[in-house]
Amino acid sequence: MNSPHEPDLKAAMQRLSDVAGPADLADAALRGAKRMRRVRGALTTLAAVAAVGGMSLPFTIQEKPPAVSPGFAAPSKPAAPPSSLGGCQAAPMVNPTTKEVANEHWPKYVATVLSLLPDRSDYVVQNTHDLCNWGEPGTSNAYTVINLGHGREHGHLTVNLYVYENQWVPNSCADLNATAPKSGMRVLFCQEGVNAQPMLYGTAYSDTTVTVGAVYADHRAVVMERNDKEAVAVISVDDLKVVVADQDLLNLIPTADGPLPTSSAKPGVEASTPPKR
């Protein structure tokens, strides 16, 4: 007995027989190789876009601080790189696979920052370097990443110390108010410096990054960032203001014409000559 679908099946078989199939396995392999090259090409393009866009995986140890802090537009003339500080060397991790720096290798300013932050038992110094000179504009002279929990369960903080005037640090509240919106930033507060008191400012980028900084008349600056939504509940803007405006922390930063402090020089932390490129 014929099936009611038999005419449809015969028509489908006829259409398949009209389409030329692969001549042999070599042709099929060639087409597969071409498809693989197209896939690899697409992946390479995506990787290039990610690199240009500054995308990075979390928990990557940065050998130097990011040149562009989210939220501040660079002036047209970048600041000259500092020349009187030594080269930079990141502090060693506790082991090759654990992204943590033991406290015996912390620069002195890191211990000062942690002593000023709210008491917690889950601060983890992921990477750090002492006061130094990268030889490039747009990088801070000291940089540290502090995770809140080994897995950044509550976000993370960054610390930047500047010895010289820098293109990423505002010079005045008028400067900040004019440039912040161009980078999608909201100005949370800004108060001009008076006498020995620093200019204090705070900005927000989306709902995950807050930047708080203190800028002094001699161009030295302390800037901290609080990253990730979880950090909002545990580290407040006022907590960051206490840290960046602390006089003891400022005293650890040399002036532009002063010597590099040696009190924090320890194995694996002291500055060295940058490798030739």
N, C-alpha and C positions, 0 to 999 in steps of 0.2 A: 504493500500500500504506500502510495506516495504521501510524503509529509507536505502540509500546506506551506512550509517554509522552503521546500526544495527549489522553487524558481529563484528565490532570493539567494540561496546558497550557490546555485549555479552561476548567477550573475556576478557574485562576489569573486568566485573562483576565476571567472573569465577576466575580470579587471586585474586580478593579481598576475595572471599569465601575460597580460599586455605590458606589464612593467618590467624593465630589464633588471635582472638581479646582478650581483657581483660576478665578474668573469671568473675570478679565482680567489683564493685566500690572500694572495699578495695584494690584490686590489682592496680587499676589505681591511687589511692591515694598514695600507697606505692612508685610507680614509680615517681610520682610527688615530693614526699618528697626527694627521692634520687637525683633527678635533682636539687632541691633547695639546698641540702647540697653541691653538686658539685659547684653550682654558688657561694654559700657563701664561700666555700674553695678557689675559684679563687679570689674572692674579698679580702679575708684575705691575700692571697699571694701577691696581688698587693699592699695592704696597707703596708705590711712588706717591700717590695722592695722600696716603696716610702720613708719609714722611714730611711732605710739604705742609700738610695741615697741622703738624706738631702733635699728632696723636701718639700716645704712649701707653703701654700696659701698666696697670698699677703695680706697686711694689718693685719697680725697676730701680736699681741703684743708679743714681745720676752722678756722673763723674764731676759735673759742675752744675751750678744753678741754671735754671732756664733763663735765657736772655730776655724773654718777653713774659712779664707777669700779666696775668689776665686782668685787664681793666685799666691800663694807663697808656695813653697814646704818647709815643715818643716825640720829643721836639724835633724840629727840622735839622738841628745841628747836634749830633751825638756828642756826649762828653768824651774827652780823651781818657784812655785807660790809665790807671794809676801806675806810677813808675818806681816808687820807692819801696813797695812791698815785695817780698820774695815770691817765688813760684808756688803753685798749689799742689797739695798731695792729700788725697782722701784718707781718712782714718781707716785702719783695717777692720774687717768684720770679724766676728767671733770665730767663724769658720767659713769656708767657701760657699756653703749653701744656706747659711742663716743670715738674713739681711738685718744685722744688728751690730752695733758698735759697743764694746764693753766700756764701762764707765772709766776704766783706767786710761782709755785712749780719747776721752772727751776733751776738747778744748775747754779752757776755763769758762768761757762765756756760756757754754751749754749747761754746765752745772748751775750757773747763776740764773739762767732762764728757767730751768726746772724748779729751782728753789722759789721762784716768784709765781709760778703757776699754781692753781689749786692742787691740794694734796690728792694724789691718785697713786695706785699701785701698778698701773698698766702702761706707763710711759715707756716707749721703746725707741731709742735713737737708731733710726734705720741707716742713715749715712750722714757724714759731717766732714767739713774741713775748716781749718783754722784760718785766721786772717792772712790773706795772700793776694796775689795779682795774677789773674788769668791772661792779662795782656790784651783783653778785648773789652770794648765798651759794652754796657748793658748787662754786666754780671756783677753780683755783689762780691764784697771782699771776704765774706765769711758766710757759710750756708749750712743749714742743718734741717733734716727732715725728722720729725718726731711723730711716731705712730701712736695712736691711742688703742693699745692692744696689739698683739703680734699679727693679727689678721686685719688690723684697722677696723676693728669692730665698731669703734666710735669715731672714725675719721682720722685725720692727721693734721699736723701743724708744720709750717715751715718758718724758719728764722733766717733773716738776711741782715747782715751788718754792712754798712757803707762807710768808707773812710773819706771818699771824695764825692763831689757833686756828681750825680748820676742821672742819666736821661729818664729812668723809670721812677724817679722820686720827685713828687711835685715840690716846687719852690715856694708856693703860697697857696692860700685857699682860692684866690682868683684863678691861678693856674690850674688847680684841681677841678674847679667848677667848669672851666672852659674845655678841658680835655677828657674828663671822665665820660661824659655822654657819648663821645665819639667811639668809645670802646664798649658801649653797652653797660656802663657802670652806673650805679646809684651812689650818690654821696650820702653817707649816713650822718657824718658830722665833720666839722673842720673848725679848728680854732687856731688863730695865728700865734706864733711864738712871741713871747715878751721877755726881754732881757735874757736871762739864762734858761728860761723855760722854752721847751721845743714847740714847734708847730705840731699839733696832733690832728690826725685825720683818720677817717674810716670809710671804706667803700664796700659795696656788695656787688657780686657778679652772679647773675641768676639767683638761685636760692641755695647754692652749695658752697660758695666761696666768699669769705669776708676777709678784707685786708685792713690792718690797723698799723699806722706808722707814726713815728716821732722823728721830726727833722729839725736839726739844730742849726744855729746861725753859722757855724764853721763847716757846714755841709755834711757832717757826720749824720747818719740816720740808722734807725732800727725799725725794721718792717717785719711784721708777722702775718701769716695767712692761716685761716682756719678753713679746712676743706671737708666737704661731705656733710650731708644733712644731719647725721648722727652727732657730729661735733657741736651742733648748735645747742643741744641740751646740756652739754657737760663743760664747755669752755665759752664763757660769755665775752661780748665785746669789751666790757669793763675789765674782765680778767686780762685781756690782751693789752689794754691801755696801761694797766699797772706794770706790765713787763716792759713794753717799749719805752716808757718814760722813766725807767729806773736809773738813778744816778750811778749806782755801782756798775750796772751794765754798761752805761756810757763810758765810764772810766776805763773799761777794758779795750775800748776802741781808740787807736792812736789818732792824733790829728794828722792832717795832710803833711805837715812838715816835721812830724815827730817820729820816734823810732818804733819799730815793730815790737810789741810786748814779747817777753820771753818767758813769762810766768807759766804759760800753758804749753810750752814746748815739751813734747813727750815722744817716745819712739812711735813712728808711723804717723805722727801728726804734724811735725815741724815742716815748714815750707821747704821746697826743693826746686831746682831749676826745671822749668817745663821741658819736656822732650822736644827735640827739633822735628819740624813737620816736613 
